[in-house]
């Protein structure tokens, strides 16, 4: 019997072109915000014809969705990175490690701040962000459950995803006021995350 067809990966040349487009969009986004993006501005920055951009991305929101996926891939990697179990004395220690890793991504990546925290009003990007947050919430649950014996959590609310969204609201407020996540507002965002989690997690949880 013939073998089932397997999905083809983009050819190396096509992937290189996609990467150059997204790199150009990221540079424009970081420097000038979402309003600076158009198919033509990205094409000019990438030094390719606009038709080449249209070939891979039919619209600016399509490019931004791809960039949002890249940002969340970095968040996923931060959650999946090892944590020294012996250094954890309470779940708040783990909470701080996770939040500090995510803050580092925001602080190191201006495009991530523009996409996730700025008020750009792009529905497609916001929907993609919320969908990715659900996935990150599941990963965060797995991280906490790996290190601590968690109580039964509600199944009609994604507690960890909602906690992340609440923390992001504080970081977004800092961006609105200061165009950066200040140390003071970073601390407030982590407090908001912990305060919400305290509604579901007791102060002391047995370690695994």
Backbone bond lengths (Angstrom), bond angles and torsions (degrees), N, CA, C in turn:
res aa  C-N    CA-C-N  psi(-1)  N-CA   C-N-CA  omega(-1)  CA-C   N-CA-C  phi
1 X - - - 1.465 - - 1.531 109.33 -
2 X 1.332 118.41 144.26 1.464 120.18 179.00 1.524 110.35 -68.75
3 X 1.301 115.76 144.51 1.457 120.37 178.78 1.534 109.99 -72.31
4 X 1.348 116.72 144.63 1.468 118.34 177.40 1.517 110.60 -64.26
5 X 1.309 115.27 145.04 1.464 120.07 179.87 1.525 109.98 -67.47
6 X 1.311 116.93 141.80 1.465 121.81 177.15 1.520 108.36 -105.34
7 X 1.343 117.34 144.72 1.468 119.64 -179.87 1.518 110.80 -58.49
8 X 1.305 114.89 137.18 1.448 118.96 179.39 1.526 110.77 -85.30
9 X 1.319 114.96 138.47 1.454 119.64 172.73 1.529 108.53 -78.20
10 X 1.340 116.51 153.77 1.462 117.30 175.53 1.521 110.62 -58.09
11 X 1.310 116.01 141.87 1.454 119.06 175.79 1.522 109.44 -60.17
12 X 1.321 115.09 156.26 1.466 119.36 -176.16 1.516 111.09 -56.74
13 X 1.341 116.86 -40.57 1.467 119.91 -179.00 1.520 110.73 -66.05
14 X 1.337 116.56 -41.89 1.463 120.25 179.03 1.520 110.67 -65.53
15 X 1.334 117.57 -42.28 1.452 120.47 179.89 1.525 110.46 -64.46
16 X 1.318 117.06 -37.84 1.460 120.23 177.77 1.530 110.32 -63.52
17 X 1.326 117.32 -39.06 1.460 121.10 179.01 1.533 110.19 -67.55
18 X 1.332 116.79 -42.30 1.469 120.44 176.84 1.524 110.37 -59.91
19 X 1.328 115.91 -44.59 1.472 120.33 -179.65 1.524 111.04 -61.79
20 X 1.331 117.15 -40.88 1.467 119.63 -179.04 1.520 111.08 -67.47
21 X 1.335 116.76 -35.79 1.470 120.85 177.15 1.527 110.52 -65.00
22 X 1.325 116.30 -47.69 1.466 119.99 -178.43 1.529 111.40 -68.25
23 X 1.319 117.13 -34.44 1.472 119.90 176.37 1.532 110.02 -63.78
24 X 1.327 116.50 -42.70 1.460 120.00 178.67 1.528 110.90 -64.91
25 X 1.330 116.67 -43.09 1.466 120.13 178.52 1.523 110.81 -62.91
26 X 1.317 116.91 -39.92 1.472 121.18 178.88 1.532 110.65 -63.46
27 X 1.338 117.18 -42.52 1.463 120.66 -179.94 1.526 111.03 -63.55
28 X 1.329 116.72 -44.48 1.463 120.34 178.87 1.519 111.16 -65.19
29 X 1.318 115.78 -42.12 1.452 120.88 -179.40 1.522 110.91 -62.39
30 X 1.322 116.22 -43.87 1.462 120.53 -178.97 1.525 111.51 -66.65
31 X 1.329 116.26 -37.16 1.464 119.96 -174.49 1.526 113.30 -82.92
32 X 1.336 116.24 -36.90 1.465 118.89 -168.95 1.521 114.59 -131.05
33 X 1.328 118.49 -3.75 1.455 120.07 178.98 1.516 113.25 87.21
34 X 1.318 115.31 176.67 1.472 121.59 -174.83 1.524 111.91 -62.38
35 X 1.338 116.62 -34.22 1.468 119.68 -176.53 1.518 112.53 -62.31
36 X 1.330 117.30 -20.57 1.466 120.43 -177.84 1.521 112.84 -80.57
37 X 1.325 116.79 -10.54 1.461 119.67 -172.80 1.522 112.15 -87.28
38 X 1.308 114.52 132.34 1.461 122.62 167.74 1.518 106.17 -150.02
39 X 1.306 115.52 165.22 1.464 119.07 177.12 1.535 109.72 -57.19
40 X 1.323 116.13 -38.40 1.467 120.25 -175.52 1.526 111.86 -75.31
41 X 1.342 117.55 -38.71 1.470 118.71 178.97 1.521 110.92 -67.84
42 X 1.326 116.21 -37.28 1.470 119.67 177.59 1.526 110.07 -67.46
43 X 1.315 116.64 -42.44 1.470 120.47 178.96 1.525 110.76 -61.48
44 X 1.342 115.76 -41.97 1.467 119.39 179.35 1.526 110.75 -64.05
45 X 1.351 116.65 -44.38 1.461 119.92 -179.75 1.534 110.75 -64.94
46 X 1.332 117.32 -38.73 1.465 121.24 -179.39 1.524 112.47 -80.81
47 X 1.334 116.53 -9.07 1.468 122.41 179.85 1.529 111.50 59.87
48 X 1.338 114.01 47.61 1.467 121.13 176.50 1.526 107.97 -137.03
49 X 1.329 119.11 162.37 1.461 120.75 178.64 1.534 111.37 -67.39
50 X 1.338 117.59 146.47 1.471 119.98 176.41 1.528 112.37 -55.49
51 X 1.324 117.16 -33.02 1.465 119.62 -179.80 1.529 111.20 -61.46
52 X 1.335 117.11 -30.99 1.462 120.32 178.62 1.527 110.64 -69.46
53 X 1.336 115.81 -35.68 1.466 118.80 176.59 1.528 109.71 -66.81
54 X 1.349 115.89 -45.77 1.464 120.10 179.19 1.525 111.84 -60.38
55 X 1.315 116.85 -30.95 1.465 120.44 -179.27 1.524 111.48 -60.31
56 X 1.339 116.19 -36.06 1.466 120.20 -176.92 1.531 113.01 -102.02
57 X 1.328 117.21 -29.30 1.468 121.16 -177.62 1.524 108.63 -135.71
58 X 1.313 115.13 115.55 1.461 119.59 -174.71 1.514 112.95 -73.59
59 X 1.325 117.59 -16.41 1.460 120.60 -176.02 1.518 109.91 -157.56
60 X 1.333 115.93 167.38 1.466 120.73 174.97 1.531 111.09 -62.26
61 X 1.339 119.94 -45.61 1.467 118.60 177.46 1.530 113.02 -56.05
62 X 1.336 117.80 -34.45 1.468 119.93 178.09 1.522 110.59 -63.89
63 X 1.340 116.70 -39.77 1.465 119.64 176.09 1.518 110.97 -65.09
64 X 1.330 116.18 -42.13 1.457 120.27 -177.86 1.526 111.46 -67.56
65 X 1.326 116.45 -34.26 1.466 118.80 175.32 1.519 110.88 -63.26
66 X 1.324 116.64 -40.01 1.465 120.31 178.12 1.523 110.87 -64.98
67 X 1.331 116.97 -40.46 1.460 120.29 177.47 1.527 111.16 -66.86
68 X 1.327 116.75 -38.04 1.471 120.58 177.25 1.520 110.40 -61.45
69 X 1.326 116.69 -39.73 1.467 120.35 177.22 1.528 110.50 -62.81
70 X 1.345 117.07 -38.05 1.467 120.33 177.77 1.521 111.21 -63.99
71 X 1.333 116.32 -43.22 1.474 120.35 179.94 1.522 110.09 -61.97
72 X 1.309 116.09 -45.21 1.460 118.82 -178.76 1.526 111.72 -69.64
73 X 1.314 117.66 -26.17 1.470 119.63 173.28 1.523 109.62 -63.32
74 X 1.326 116.74 -37.20 1.465 120.00 176.19 1.521 110.80 -66.87
75 X 1.332 117.19 -39.56 1.464 120.05 176.61 1.534 110.99 -63.59
76 X 1.323 115.99 -41.31 1.470 119.57 178.35 1.524 110.38 -60.84
77 X 1.318 115.99 -45.00 1.463 119.38 -179.89 1.523 111.06 -61.74
78 X 1.337 117.17 -36.73 1.466 119.75 179.64 1.522 111.24 -66.60
79 X 1.333 116.66 -34.83 1.467 120.04 178.22 1.527 111.56 -73.43
80 X 1.320 116.12 -31.01 1.461 120.35 -177.00 1.527 112.88 -86.72
81 X 1.324 116.93 -8.96 1.465 119.86 178.90 1.528 109.71 -67.64
82 X 1.332 118.10 147.54 1.468 121.00 -176.43 1.529 112.56 -61.22
83 X 1.325 114.68 148.56 1.463 122.76 174.15 1.527 107.42 -124.16
84 X 1.317 116.93 132.77 1.467 121.43 179.30 1.528 108.97 -72.48
85 X 1.316 115.76 104.59 1.466 121.24 -175.45 1.534 112.03 -58.89
86 X 1.314 116.90 -35.88 1.464 120.59 -174.97 1.524 113.00 -68.46
87 X 1.328 117.44 -20.19 1.470 119.85 -179.05 1.520 112.48 -85.25
88 X 1.329 117.47 -6.87 1.462 121.22 -176.52 1.526 110.45 -88.40
89 X 1.322 115.88 122.12 1.467 120.62 176.90 1.529 111.46 -105.26
90 X 1.312 117.22 -24.27 1.462 121.86 176.36 1.517 108.28 -151.42
91 X 1.320 115.98 168.20 1.463 118.64 -179.51 1.530 111.34 -65.41
92 X 1.339 117.20 -23.43 1.460 119.54 177.20 1.532 111.61 -65.95
93 X 1.322 117.40 -30.53 1.465 119.58 175.16 1.524 110.21 -61.88
94 X 1.323 115.56 -43.63 1.469 119.90 178.47 1.519 110.48 -67.23
95 X 1.316 116.42 -40.36 1.456 120.91 177.80 1.521 111.24 -56.99
96 X 1.328 116.53 -44.17 1.464 120.18 -178.78 1.534 111.07 -66.68
97 X 1.321 117.11 -40.26 1.467 120.05 178.09 1.523 110.40 -59.50
98 X 1.328 115.70 -47.14 1.463 120.29 -178.06 1.525 110.77 -63.80
99 X 1.327 116.57 -47.33 1.458 119.72 -178.56 1.523 112.23 -65.61
100 X 1.327 117.85 -37.96 1.462 120.30 178.23 1.522 111.13 -64.49
101 X 1.318 117.21 -37.16 1.465 119.98 177.21 1.528 110.54 -64.46
102 X 1.317 116.78 -42.31 1.460 119.70 -179.78 1.521 111.22 -69.28
103 X 1.317 116.81 -38.13 1.456 119.93 176.64 1.530 111.16 -62.23
104 X 1.311 116.38 -37.00 1.472 119.53 178.51 1.521 110.75 -62.03
105 X 1.326 116.40 -39.79 1.462 119.80 177.72 1.526 109.85 -61.58
106 X 1.335 116.68 -47.04 1.461 120.05 177.87 1.527 111.52 -60.37
107 X 1.334 116.63 -45.46 1.464 120.05 -176.05 1.523 112.05 -67.91
108 X 1.336 117.15 -31.11 1.464 121.26 -178.13 1.526 113.24 -86.45
109 X 1.325 117.30 -14.21 1.467 120.54 -170.97 1.527 109.97 -130.31
110 X 1.338 116.06 97.82 1.463 120.60 -179.92 1.522 111.41 -62.07
111 X 1.332 116.80 -33.29 1.468 119.90 178.67 1.524 110.70 -64.51
112 X 1.328 117.27 -38.13 1.466 120.55 177.90 1.524 110.49 -62.74
113 X 1.330 116.42 -40.74 1.467 119.49 178.88 1.528 110.65 -64.13
114 X 1.329 116.68 -40.97 1.455 120.04 -179.98 1.525 111.68 -66.48
115 X 1.320 116.54 -39.76 1.465 120.42 -176.85 1.517 112.81 -71.89
116 X 1.340 116.42 -47.72 1.461 120.61 -169.75 1.521 112.13 -92.54
117 X 1.327 117.16 -33.47 1.461 119.84 -169.89 1.522 114.26 -107.81
118 X 1.338 118.42 -25.29 1.466 120.45 -177.50 1.526 110.36 -76.02
119 X 1.313 115.63 157.14 1.464 121.48 -178.81 1.533 108.92 -92.79
120 X 1.340 115.68 80.85 1.459 119.55 -178.48 1.523 112.82 -96.34
121 X 1.339 118.60 -17.94 1.458 121.57 175.19 1.511 115.55 71.65
122 X 1.336 117.95 16.71 1.464 120.47 -179.94 1.528 109.69 -87.49
123 X 1.319 115.96 110.65 1.466 121.31 -174.97 1.515 112.08 -59.79
124 X 1.332 116.87 -42.17 1.470 119.88 -177.09 1.525 111.28 -61.24
125 X 1.328 115.84 -42.25 1.461 120.06 -179.69 1.525 110.49 -68.67
126 X 1.331 116.63 -42.73 1.465 119.88 179.02 1.524 111.65 -62.00
127 X 1.324 116.56 -39.92 1.465 119.87 178.50 1.519 110.86 -66.36
128 X 1.324 117.04 -41.71 1.470 120.44 177.98 1.523 110.26 -63.33
129 X 1.326 116.60 -39.95 1.463 120.83 179.51 1.517 110.86 -63.27
130 X 1.328 117.06 -44.61 1.472 120.22 179.47 1.525 111.25 -63.04
131 X 1.328 116.90 -40.56 1.461 120.01 178.84 1.518 110.92 -63.79
132 X 1.327 116.82 -42.18 1.457 120.41 177.90 1.531 110.69 -65.72
133 X 1.353 117.41 -35.26 1.466 120.48 179.29 1.527 111.29 -61.62
134 X 1.322 116.47 -35.59 1.464 119.82 177.91 1.522 109.87 -62.37
135 X 1.326 115.80 -44.08 1.465 120.00 178.27 1.525 111.11 -63.59
136 X 1.337 116.57 -42.93 1.466 120.36 178.73 1.526 111.01 -64.86
137 X 1.328 116.95 -35.94 1.462 120.37 176.99 1.517 111.63 -61.29
138 X 1.321 117.16 -40.77 1.465 121.03 177.49 1.529 110.61 -65.22
139 X 1.334 116.05 -40.98 1.461 119.30 178.57 1.523 111.40 -65.31
140 X 1.334 116.29 -39.65 1.456 119.43 -179.83 1.527 110.66 -66.43
141 X 1.324 116.41 -39.26 1.464 119.08 174.66 1.524 110.59 -56.95
142 X 1.330 116.43 -45.12 1.471 120.27 -179.86 1.523 110.99 -61.35
143 X 1.335 117.29 -38.90 1.466 120.43 179.24 1.520 110.32 -64.25
144 X 1.323 117.47 -48.09 1.462 120.85 -179.07 1.528 110.51 -65.20
145 X 1.329 115.59 -40.44 1.459 119.52 -178.88 1.524 112.17 -68.65
146 X 1.325 116.21 -24.81 1.461 120.37 178.33 1.535 111.31 -70.07
147 X 1.309 116.80 -29.69 1.463 120.66 -173.54 1.527 113.49 -106.20
148 X 1.349 117.46 -23.06 1.457 120.41 -175.94 1.527 110.50 -136.26
149 X 1.318 115.52 153.36 1.462 121.21 175.87 1.525 107.72 -83.95
150 X 1.313 116.05 101.96 1.459 120.78 -175.03 1.523 111.38 -81.41
151 X 1.328 116.71 148.06 1.475 119.00 172.64 1.529 109.46 -73.45
152 X 1.312 115.66 173.07 1.461 120.08 176.10 1.527 108.55 -67.95
153 X 1.313 116.24 127.52 1.457 121.70 -179.07 1.526 109.51 -106.54
154 X 1.329 117.74 154.86 1.472 119.18 -178.69 1.522 111.19 -62.31
155 X 1.321 116.04 146.07 1.465 119.75 179.45 1.523 112.22 -98.25
156 X 1.346 117.16 -3.32 1.466 119.66 178.85 1.525 112.07 -100.44
157 X 1.331 116.90 -1.83 1.463 122.18 176.92 1.524 107.87 -135.64
158 X 1.332 116.68 130.81 1.463 120.59 176.44 1.524 107.54 -85.29
159 X 1.332 115.91 91.21 1.457 122.06 -170.41 1.529 111.79 -58.58
160 X 1.316 117.74 -47.40 1.462 120.34 -176.14 1.521 111.72 -68.54
161 X 1.328 117.57 -40.23 1.467 120.09 178.09 1.519 110.71 -63.77
162 X 1.333 116.59 -41.04 1.458 120.14 -179.86 1.525 111.02 -67.27
163 X 1.332 116.64 -38.11 1.464 120.22 177.33 1.525 110.69 -61.19
164 X 1.328 117.05 -41.58 1.469 120.43 177.55 1.515 111.37 -63.83
165 X 1.334 116.80 -42.23 1.456 120.12 -179.66 1.523 110.88 -63.28
166 X 1.334 116.76 -39.11 1.463 120.28 179.37 1.526 111.07 -65.43
167 X 1.331 116.64 -42.04 1.449 120.01 175.79 1.523 111.55 -61.69
168 X 1.326 116.24 -40.56 1.464 120.67 179.41 1.530 111.74 -64.07
169 X 1.329 117.22 -30.77 1.466 119.79 177.85 1.527 110.72 -62.78
170 X 1.323 116.27 -37.46 1.469 119.86 178.03 1.528 109.79 -68.78
171 X 1.335 117.13 -43.48 1.458 119.99 178.09 1.530 110.34 -62.67
172 X 1.330 117.09 -37.90 1.461 120.89 178.42 1.526 110.68 -64.52
173 X 1.317 116.32 -37.99 1.471 120.31 177.24 1.527 110.28 -63.63
174 X 1.314 116.87 -38.80 1.455 120.77 177.59 1.529 110.55 -64.33
175 X 1.335 116.41 -40.20 1.465 120.18 177.55 1.529 110.68 -62.45
176 X 1.332 116.04 -40.23 1.454 120.76 -179.08 1.522 111.13 -65.64
177 X 1.319 116.42 -38.82 1.466 120.77 -176.14 1.525 113.28 -85.61
178 X 1.349 116.15 -37.56 1.460 120.22 -169.38 1.526 114.50 -123.56
179 X 1.345 117.04 -3.69 1.464 122.40 -176.47 1.525 112.46 60.26
180 X 1.293 116.78 24.25 1.464 123.43 175.15 1.533 107.73 -165.63
181 X 1.331 115.49 166.40 1.475 119.25 173.02 1.516 106.32 -92.46
182 X 1.316 115.97 104.19 1.466 120.08 -178.37 1.533 109.49 -72.93
183 X 1.340 117.96 156.83 1.470 120.20 177.24 1.528 112.17 -55.27
184 X 1.326 116.29 -38.60 1.474 119.68 -179.71 1.519 111.36 -64.43
185 X 1.328 117.38 -45.21 1.458 120.39 -179.50 1.519 111.67 -74.28
186 X 1.329 117.44 -27.37 1.466 120.11 173.70 1.522 109.54 -62.15
187 X 1.321 115.66 -43.09 1.465 120.11 178.58 1.525 111.07 -64.69
188 X 1.320 116.21 -39.90 1.465 119.89 178.67 1.520 111.21 -64.96
189 X 1.335 116.70 -38.85 1.457 119.70 178.10 1.515 111.59 -61.98
190 X 1.326 117.03 -40.93 1.460 120.81 178.21 1.527 110.89 -67.74
191 X 1.338 116.58 -35.11 1.469 119.54 176.72 1.521 111.39 -65.26
192 X 1.336 116.03 -40.34 1.465 120.05 178.41 1.525 109.93 -63.02
193 X 1.329 116.82 -43.78 1.464 121.11 177.83 1.535 109.91 -57.14
194 X 1.325 116.77 -51.06 1.464 120.92 -177.60 1.522 111.66 -66.18
195 X 1.341 116.81 -39.15 1.466 120.16 -178.23 1.525 110.73 -62.08
196 X 1.330 116.55 -40.75 1.460 119.11 177.91 1.519 110.82 -68.71
197 X 1.329 117.57 -43.66 1.456 120.33 -179.62 1.529 111.31 -63.28
198 X 1.345 117.52 -29.57 1.467 120.77 178.82 1.534 112.16 -63.40
199 X 1.318 117.21 -19.42 1.462 120.10 176.13 1.522 111.51 -68.97
200 X 1.351 116.57 -20.18 1.458 121.01 -175.42 1.519 113.75 -121.59
201 X 1.333 117.05 -21.63 1.456 120.39 -179.18 1.523 109.59 -113.24
202 X 1.328 118.35 128.85 1.470 120.06 175.85 1.528 110.00 -68.11
203 X 1.346 117.18 162.48 1.469 120.05 -176.66 1.520 112.75 -56.28
204 X 1.324 117.33 -36.63 1.462 120.87 -177.24 1.528 109.85 -123.14
205 X 1.312 114.39 125.21 1.463 121.06 176.71 1.520 108.25 -118.22
206 X 1.333 117.81 139.16 1.464 120.34 175.47 1.535 110.52 -61.99
207 X 1.313 116.34 138.56 1.459 119.98 176.70 1.522 109.43 -80.09
208 X 1.308 114.54 154.79 1.471 120.10 176.48 1.522 109.78 -71.09
